Amino acid sequence: MTNELVLILDFGSQFGQLIARRVRELNVFCQVVRHDISAARVRELNPKGIIFSGGPASVYEPNAPKCDPGLFDLNIPVLGICYGMQLACQALGGTVGGGAHTREYGRATLGITDANTIFRGYPKESTVWMSHGDQVQTVDGGAFVPLAATDTCPVAAVKHRTRPVFGLQFHPEVSHTPHGGLILANFLRDVCGCQGLWKMQTFIGQTVAEIRERVGNKRVICGLSGGVDSSVCAALLLKAIGPQVACIYVDNGLMREGETEVVKHTFRDWFKADLHAVDARDRFLSALKGVTDPQEKRRIIGHVFIDVFKQEALAIPDAHFLAQGTLYPDVIESGGSADGPAATIKLHHNVGGLPAELGFELIEPLRDLFKDEVRKLGLELGLPEDVVWRHPFPGPGLAVRCLGDVTEEKLVTLRKADRIFIDELHKAGWYRKTAQAFAVLLPVQSVGVMGDGRTYENVVALRAVQTDDFMTADWSRLPEDLLARVATAIINRVKGVNRVVYDVSSKPPATIEWE
């Protein structure tokens, strides 16, 4: 994407993608690659710098993941983080050990002993986040110079005496290290010589040109779900090839309140797109009748969607390509990159096997972007803020937020409760402070008193979480008065609900969605 590339070698860190996001935030393009990528391949990619991630192993274990030692002979700057620091130090003459005295987890106070290079402008003392069971034990008088220490970690940062190799025992990428971004900026700018050329306008220009060259005069079908990723994907395609794009939106009857109207207004009225809005509500609800198992719900919805989408797509003449909003985390986790980590955490399939079934080629114009970059791209392309900042929505829609069997009556109740919750979050300024928030209709009823009579009605659960990557999440500490307003409004305005509860489970052990 630019002539400034940084490679992040993945040694199994839970923060690997977070490192990449922090580098991107500093306007430097980076890619996560497997830890054993060859020095020859790295030379071919010609990066400005290399970052070794952390990882759960111990470098002295027999099967611990290693890097190609030839990387250190390329004269490309290296920054090792946690396990990455230990690996670099071990490879270049230091020793690493473990034990009760070497463990350090949580916040620690870092004292700087050498404020040059990567610690330029850094506070002499500051808080950092530690998460390690091993430490580098010997560097004095050897190949490395210590740069910083904590009370329990005398070698918390190092630099090599003659090579452009640096190490940090703590994690600069996490928010618990308040000044971590400055260290990364110093490494990228002062050590690697990066100028920060990764800008969204540059991405738009290059991607538009690539789409035009690949597509030629053929047509592209883009599936719209109402979510951020598919909306931004469609907007980018429309900018590139305009009327050659046909957008298909399948209304499955499981959408949030007003979702279909927003999609129609945004793409048909605002972008003047060729929008095919298919009303398949009856078909989906009929197929779901009486089904209560969550996985069976997902299976049925997926099959019906493919049938409906395929029928509409085949009616569009000259269609040759199918576009989907695959993001960079999807590519990493599915092993979809040639140089990326091999582990397949999940199989990514936004549109299932549709490209092969239809005989179409697949276009994924967002596959190099993280979610926050997609939002920036959406704003650059002129998408409304309420579309760009919309919270994620599951593929099966409200079917997995309506626990038990799915009926139109239950969906109406759920939509009304969810709309009240989201509206109140907006009014209170909390919508953008939460990563995802929604209502769940539970398959239980409870006794209540309304007026002077007893009721036996539905229970609604509210869920709001905070997360950077959606792989882990913590429940949002919403103000009590806000929760009270939401609960009162739902009980007063949504017929059939007499009780509201708030979900205070974190992920793990719970999941974000209830089904």
C-alpha positions, 0 to 999 in steps of 0.5 A: 500500500505504501513504500513504508512497511513494518512487519509484525512477527506473531509469536502467539501474543493476545496483543498481536493485532493491537500492536498492528493497530497502534502502528497504523494509528501512527500512519505506518502500514504494517502486516502481521506475519508468521514468526518463522518467515524467512530472512529471504522473504523479509528481504524481498518485502523490504520493510522499514522495520520489524516488531517481534510480538509477545507470546505465551512460551518460554524462549528456553523451552525445546519447542519454543517458537523462534525466528530466522536468525538471519533476520538480525543480519539484514540491518533492518531495525527490530523491536522485541516486545516481552517474549520478542525481547527475550528472543532477540536477547537470547539470539544475540548473546543474552540469557533468559530465565524464569522463576518466582522472582521473575514473574510480573503481572499488571501495572509497574513503575518504569524508571528510565536510565537512558532517554535516547532513541526509543525513550526520547521525550519519555517521562523519567518515571511512568506506569507500564503494563507487565505480563511475563513469567521470564526475564532477560537476566544478563546483558551488562558488559555484553551485547546489550545496554539496559535502558530502563528498569522496574523494582522487580525487573532490572532489565525492562528495556534494552538496545543492542550496542552495534545493531538496530535491535531494541527490546521492551519487557513491558507492553507499549501497545496496551492502554495500561501503558499510557505513554506506549505510543511515544515509544512506538513513534520513536522507533518508527520515526527515529530508528526505522526512518518512517515518514507516516505515509499511510493515510486514508486518502492514499488508500482510497486512491490506490484501491479505486485504481486497483478496482477499476483495473480489475473490473474493467466494464463488468458488473460487481454485486455487493451484499448490504447487511446494514452494518458498517463493513458492507456499507463502507465496501459498497461506498468504496465500490460506488466511488470506483465504478459507480453504476457498474455496482449492484447492491443487494439488501435482503430484508429478513425480518430480523433487522433492528428498527428502522434498519431497512429504511436507513439502507434504502435512504443511504444508498438509493437516495444519497448515493444513487446506487442500483439497490435491489432491496428484497423483502424476504421477511415471510420466508425467513420467519416461516423457516424459523417457526418453532425453532429454539436451538441457536445453532439451528437458527443460524443454519436456517438463516444462512441457507435461506439467505443464500437462496434469496441472495443467489436468486436476486444475483442471477437476475442481474445481467453481466455480473462477474464479481461479488464483493464482501467487506472482509477486514484484516482481522478476518484475514489474519484469523482465517489464515488467508494471507500468504505470509500470515500466521497459519493458525485458523482461529475461524473460517471467515465466510461473509457470504458463504460459498456464494462466489463459487456457486455463482461462478463469480470472482471475489473482491475484498477491498477492505481486507487490509483494514482494521475496524477503526480504519474502516470507520475513518474510510466511511467518513472520507467516502461521505457515509452518514455518521450514524451509519459509520458508528453503528454498533456491530450486529450479528448476521442472524440478526434479532433471531439470536437476541430473541431467545427461544422461538422467533415470532413477529410479536416477539420481534416487535417487542424486542425492537421497541425495547432495543430502540429505547435503549439505544436512543437513551444511550445517544441522549446520555452521550454513552453510545460511542463510549460502548463498543456494542449495546443491545436488548435481549428478550428472554424466554421467561416471564415474571410476576409484576404489579402494574396499576393495582393488578398483578402481571405475568409478563416478559423480561428484557435484558440489557447488554453493553460492553467495552472492547478493543477487539471483540475477542475479550470484552468487559461490561460497561459501567453505565450510570445508575440513573441512565439504567433507571431511565431505560428500564422505566421507559421500556416497562412503561412504553413496551407492552408485555414487559414488566421487568428489565435486568442488566447483564454484568458478565465479561467475555470470557467466560460469557460471550457478547451475544446471548446465543 
